[in-house]
Amino acid sequence: MDVRIATFTQIQGFSLRTDDGSVYELIVEGDVGISPGHLREHMLLGEPVIVTVRYADDLQIATRVDDAEAAP
């Protein structure tokens, strides 16, 4: 996973590797519910996240990111 930061508190985008090894490049729309630092922790520790995505043309847009164990 790679995290691109817009500001200290906002994520611009990130790459996401799925369990099967596929990699997706996502941009972020607004506040996705997780801080850049917390998302980087997931990246460094290899901890899973659940990402809610919407599609617009060829864009994959993350609208929500949750800790996998805390998701409903």
C-alpha positions in Angstrom: 0.0 0.0 0.0 1.2 3.5 -0.8 -0.5 6.5 0.8 -0.5 9.9 -0.9 -1.1 12.8 1.5 -3.1 16.0 0.5 -2.6 17.7 3.9 -1.5 16.6 7.4 -5.1 15.5 8.0 -6.3 14.4 4.6 -5.4 11.6 2.2 -5.2 12.4 -1.5 -5.1 8.7 -2.7 -3.5 5.4 -2.0 -2.8 2.1 -3.7 -4.4 -1.0 -2.2 -3.2 -4.6 -2.5 -5.9 -7.2 -2.1 -5.5 -10.7 -0.6 -5.1 -12.2 -4.1 -2.2 -9.7 -4.9 -4.2 -7.4 -7.1 -3.3 -3.7 -6.8 -5.8 -0.9 -7.2 -5.0 2.8 -7.3 -7.7 4.9 -5.6 -8.3 8.6 -5.1 -10.0 9.9 -2.0 -13.2 11.9 -1.8 -13.5 14.0 1.3 -13.1 12.6 4.8 -12.9 8.8 4.5 -12.9 8.3 8.3 -9.2 7.5 8.8 -6.2 9.7 9.2 -3.1 9.5 6.9 -1.0 8.4 9.8 -3.4 5.6 10.8 -3.6 4.4 7.2 0.2 4.3 7.0 0.2 2.2 10.1 -2.0 -0.3 8.3 0.5 -0.2 5.4 3.6 -0.8 7.6 2.0 -3.6 9.7 0.1 -5.2 6.8 -3.2 -4.9 8.7 -6.3 -5.2 6.6 -8.8 -2.4 5.9 -12.2 -2.3 4.3 -12.7 0.3 1.6 -16.0 1.6 0.3 -15.5 2.6 -3.4 -17.5 4.4 -6.0 -16.7 4.4 -9.7 -16.8 7.4 -12.0 -15.5 6.8 -15.6 -12.1 5.2 -15.1 -11.6 6.5 -11.6 -11.9 4.4 -8.4 -12.8 6.7 -5.6 -12.5 5.7 -1.9 -15.4 7.2 0.1 -14.8 5.3 3.3 -11.9 3.4 4.9 -12.4 1.3 8.1 -10.3 -1.0 10.2 -11.2 -4.5 9.1 -12.0 -5.7 12.6 -14.0 -2.6 13.4 -16.2 -2.6 10.3 -19.9 -3.5 10.7 
